Amino acid sequence: VSPSASTSTHTYTHKHTHMFTTSTARTTLTTLTTTFPPPRFRSLYSSRFGGKKKTTTRTRANSMMMDDEKRTIPQLETEDAFIKTINSEGVHVVEFVAGWCRKCKTLNGKMEYFAVEHPEVTFDKIDVNMVPQDFIKSQNVTKMPTVKIFVSGKSVYEKVGFETVREILDELSFRLKQLEEENASKPAASK
């Protein structure tokens, strides 16, 4: 590639002596020619070298979407807070996690993005090491992470562990759609 007017070429010469034994030595002369910016990165430097500057327009909607892509999942600290949450109206997804659990941390990070896709659902998490173990046993949580879906205080779905995060998110999405369809058909049936 021959350099154009918008690039600069530099030549460096490096002399290096290799000692093979105490009596013999070989001197190597290395010449390196570089072009700045490299051809594959020229588009990044196009404004610097007289090309068109790439601009992106950020609309309010795009800006809000970028800021709201992630929804922090609150942690329930007590059994009373848990009972109050799951007994309230609506669908509630609760993650039972542990601070030492690597899969729990990975899942929680992905759930924060997943929660944005389901604004009608309440997402919470419980650190099993921060609440009484009798409560954890009463919820039949034995492995981390465990994800449960509650509707009107009743557990309607439970997933213990997972192979991949995508697996559990796909399954949760499917279950939430089922619940949404069931809720949509109930008022129609009662008319």
N, C-alpha and C positions, 0 to 999 in steps of 0.2 A: 504494500500500500504506500503510495507516494504521499508525503505530507502536503496538505493544502496550505493556503495562506493563514488559515485559522488554527494551525497547530504549530508546535515548536519541536525541534529535534535536538537532542543532546547526545554527545558521544563521550563515553567514559573509558579510560584505559587504566587497567589495573595490572601491576607487576607483582608476581608472587614467586618466591623461591621455595622449592621443596627440597628438603634434606633427606636423602635416602640412606646414606651412611656418612661417616665423618669425612670421607674423602670425595664423595660425589654429590653433586647437586644439580637440579634442573630448574631453570627459570621459565615460568609460564607467563606469557603476555596475553591478557584477555581484553578484548574490545567489546563494549556493549553499546549498542545504539538504541535509544528509546525515543518514542514519540509521545508527546503529552498533548492532549489527553489520549489514552489508548483508543483505538477505533470503537471498541464496544462501549466506551463511556462518554463518547463525544456528545451524545444527546444531553447528558447531565450538565455539560459545560457550554452548551450552545449559546446561552446568553452572554457568557464571558468572551466568546470568540466571534461575536457579531451575528449569531443566528437568532432565530425567534425565541423569545423567552416564553417558557411554558407557564401558564397561569391557570389556576383552578378557582372557580367561583364557588364560594360556600354560601348556600342559601340558609335561611333560618331552619327550614325543615331538615336539611342535611346536618346542620350544626347540632340540632337537638337530637337527631338520631345517633350521632357520634358520641354525644355525652350520655345518652340513655341506653347505650348498648349493653350495659352491665347493671344489674340491680343487686345491691347488697342484700344478702339473706340474713335476717336477724337471728340471734341465738336466744333460745328460751333458757332461762336460768333456773327456773323452779318447776316443780310438778304442777303447781297451781296455774302458772302461766301457760303450761302445755294444755291443761284441761280446759281453761278458758278459751284458748285459741281454737282447739279442735271442735269445741261445742258451738262456736259462733257459726253464723250462716255462711255457706259457700264451700268450696273445695279447698282442702289444705294438704300441702305436700310437706312432710317432715323428714329431714335427714337425721339419722342417728349416727354420729361421727365420733372420732377420737382424735386428739391432738397429735398422737404419734403415728396415725394411720396415713400412709402416703396416698393410697387410693381415695381416701376421704377428702384429702386436700385437692386432688385432681378433680374429683367429682364436684366438690363445692365450687371450684373455679368455673367449671362448665355449667353448673346449675345457675350461676349468676347471669349468664347469657341466656340460658333456657327460660328463666323467669321473665325476661323481657318479652318473649314470644307469647307468654300466657299471663297477661296482666290481670285477668279475672281470678287467678288462683293465688292463694297465699302460700308463700314458701318460708319455712323456718328450719332451724337446725338445733340439735341438742348434742352437746358434748357429753358423752356417757361418763366421763371421769369427773364432771362437775356437778352431777346430780346424784341423789341417793341410789344405790344399786338395787334396792327393793323396787323402786319405780321402773328402772330399766328391765328388771326381771318381769314385772307386771305387764310390760309391753312386749314380752317374748323376744327381746333383742339379745342375740348371742354373738353375732358377728358384725364387723364393721366393714364397709358402710351398709346400713339398712335404710331403705327408703320406703315410707308408707304414705298412702293417700287416705285421708279421712274426709267423710261427708257426714255432717250432723253428729259428730262424736264417734262414728263407727269407722273402723278400718275396712276399707273396701279393696285395698291392694297393698301388697308387700313384696319388696324385692330385696333379697339378701345377697350382698356382694355382686360382682359382675366381672366379666372377662375384659370388656372394653367399655369406655364411657359412652361411645356411640350406641352400644347395645342397650344400656339402661335408659338413655335419653329417648331412643326410638320407642322403647316399651312404655315409658312414661307418657310420651306424646300420644301413643295409641290409646292408652287407658284414659287419658284426659279427654280425648275426642269421644270415646264411648260414653263417659259420664255426661259430657255436654249434650250428646244426642239423646240420652235417657232423660235429662232434665228438659230438653226441648219437647219431647214427646209426652211428658206428664201433663202439662197444661192442656194440650190438644185432646188427650184422653178424658180429662175431667169435664170438658165442655158438653 
